[in-house]
């Protein structure tokens, strides 16, 4: 035996969808407001910037020295 009618199920789903949309709208509003509050033009920590740049250069140099596919050629499948 069904515990609710089709109309009741539809109303229940509509209620759940409204709650879901309200929750998503609230989350989007919080995300956009916090993004605007973020001080992007504030002081930049030069040490962190230099460290990140040095790390990126080291990775780029490693990639230049070790091109893709330049590994052990003996490990290719014999299929």
VMD Tcl script that draws the C-alpha trace (Angstrom):
set ca {
  {0.00 0.00 0.00}
  {1.29 3.47 -0.84}
  {1.98 5.69 2.16}
  {1.38 8.97 0.30}
  {-0.49 10.06 -2.78}
  {1.15 11.30 -5.96}
  {0.06 14.83 -5.09}
  {1.64 14.60 -1.62}
  {4.86 13.23 -3.14}
  {4.94 16.10 -5.63}
  {4.39 18.69 -2.89}
  {7.11 17.06 -0.79}
  {9.56 17.15 -3.72}
  {8.70 20.79 -4.44}
  {9.33 21.67 -0.79}
  {12.67 19.86 -0.83}
  {13.65 21.65 -4.07}
  {12.78 25.06 -2.57}
  {14.94 24.32 0.47}
  {17.78 23.14 -1.77}
  {17.59 26.26 -3.94}
  {17.52 28.55 -0.89}
  {20.55 26.78 0.56}
  {22.44 27.06 -2.74}
  {21.53 30.73 -3.12}
  {22.79 31.40 0.40}
  {26.05 29.57 -0.30}
  {26.58 31.47 -3.56}
  {25.88 34.77 -1.82}
  {28.39 33.95 0.93}
  {31.00 32.91 -1.61}
  {30.64 36.03 -3.74}
  {30.58 38.38 -0.76}
  {33.69 36.80 0.75}
  {35.45 37.01 -2.61}
  {34.74 40.74 -2.82}
  {35.88 41.24 0.77}
  {39.18 39.54 -0.01}
  {41.90 42.18 -0.20}
  {43.60 41.31 -3.47}
  {45.54 44.59 -3.65}
  {46.93 44.28 -0.14}
  {50.56 43.82 0.80}
  {52.19 40.83 -0.87}
  {54.66 38.79 1.11}
  {57.76 38.95 -1.05}
  {59.41 35.91 0.57}
  {56.47 33.67 -0.29}
  {56.39 35.07 -3.81}
  {60.13 34.48 -4.27}
  {59.88 30.94 -2.88}
  {56.98 30.11 -5.18}
  {58.83 31.55 -8.16}
  {61.97 29.57 -7.30}
  {59.95 26.37 -6.97}
  {58.27 27.00 -10.33}
  {61.64 27.62 -11.99}
  {63.10 24.44 -10.48}
  {60.12 22.42 -11.74}
  {60.41 23.99 -15.19}
  {64.13 23.18 -15.32}
  {63.45 19.59 -14.27}
  {60.81 19.24 -16.99}
  {63.27 20.63 -19.56}
  {65.92 18.10 -18.48}
  {63.47 15.17 -18.36}
  {61.13 15.23 -21.35}
  {58.07 13.03 -21.37}
  {58.80 9.54 -22.64}
  {62.56 9.71 -22.09}
  {62.52 6.99 -19.43}
  {63.59 3.37 -19.58}
  {62.75 2.16 -23.09}
  {63.15 -1.49 -22.05}
  {59.92 -1.34 -20.06}
  {57.69 -1.03 -23.11}
  {54.98 -3.70 -23.43}
  {55.81 -6.52 -25.80}
  {52.19 -6.93 -26.96}
}
mol new
graphics top color blue
foreach p $ca { graphics top sphere $p radius 0.5 }
foreach p [lrange $ca 0 end-1] q [lrange $ca 1 end] { graphics top cylinder $p $q radius 0.2 }
display resetview
